[in-house]
Amino acid sequence: MQIQITIGDTVLLATPESNPSADAFLALLQKQKLTVKMSDYAGMEKVGPLGTHLIRSDRPIRVGAGDVVLYQGNQITIYYGTNEWNFTKLAHIDGATKEKMLEVLGRGNVEVEFSLVL
């Protein structure tokens, strides 16, 4: 199972992590597609509200371009830069690079749709 991430006309595929939070995110996507309005934060990520809380599996990790991360249990982020913190990684976008992620995500606000590819 993969996660499809649609940003404008671009479709990306992400491989889910193996943890309770990723399982909860996949269960949420099995019910319906999720559209999140995301904005830049700290010059390293796009972040937006999930509209719900998911179980957290936080641990100290380093994240990079293409990592999809749960933050504070109720926000989702897509990284184009790097960061280290207590996060829960949900998935990683296949073939992601910083340059590719910046090109796809652009600057400013963006609407991102998450769905499942079965």
N, C-alpha and C positions, 0 to 999 in steps of 0.2 A: 504494500500500500504506500502511495506517495501523496504528498500535499501539493496541490496546484496553487500557485500564487500568481494572480493576474494583476498587472499594473498597466493601465491603459491598454495598448494593443500587444503588450509583451506577456508571455506566459512562461513562468519558471516552474521547475519541479524541485521539491525539497524532500529529503529523506528524513523521516521522523526519528527522534531519539528513542531509547528504550528506558523510560522512567514513568512513574505514575502521572506526572503532569502532562507528558506527551500523550499518554493514553487518554487522559481526560480531554485534551484538546482534540484528539481524533474522534472521540465519542461526540463531542460538540459538533464537529464538522459532519459526522454521519447524519445528524438531524437536519442540518441546513448549511448553506454557504454562509460565510461570515465576511461582511464588508466593514473595514476599519479605516477611518480617516486618520492619517498619520502625519506627523510633523517632525522636522529636524530637531535633534537635541544634541547639544555639546559637540557638534561637528563630527559625529561618529555613528549616528543611528537615526532611524525613523521610529517614532513611538506613537501608539494610539491606544485608546481604551477598548477592552474586549467586550464590555457591557455585561460581564459576569465575572465571578471569581473562580479560579481553578486551584486545585491542590498544588502546593508549592513543594518542589524538591530541590531547594536552593543548596548550593555548595560553592565554595570558592573555585571559580574557573576563569580562564582567559577566553574571550570570544573574539571573533574576527569577521571579515567580510562574508556575508551570506548566512550567518548564524541567525536563527529565529529564536528569540528568547522571551520567556515569561518574566515580567518584572512586577514585584509586589502582589502577585497573584491575580491582578486585574488589568494589566497592560501587556501589550505585545510589542516587541521591537524587532526590527530587521537591521542588522549591522552592516555598515559599509566601511567602518573603521575598526579599531581594536579597543578592548576594555578588559579590565579584571575586576571582579566583584563577586558577591554571593548571588548567583543567578540560577535559573532553571532553563537549560537549553531544551527547546522543543523540537528543533529540526535544523538541518543545514541545506541551503540551496545548492543543488548540484552544479559544479563548475563555476562557482562564484569567485570573482576577484573584486578588489576594491574598485577598479576602473569600471567594470561591468555593472556593479551595484550602483555606483554614482550615476552612470548613464541611464539606467532603468528608473531609479528612484527620483532623479533630478533634485532640484533645490526647492525648498518650500513645502507646502502641503501636498499630499498625494492620497488617493483613495486606493486601497489594496483589498482584493478579494481573495479569501482563502477557501479552498474546497478540496474534496478528496478525489483522487484518481484510484479507482479500484482495479 
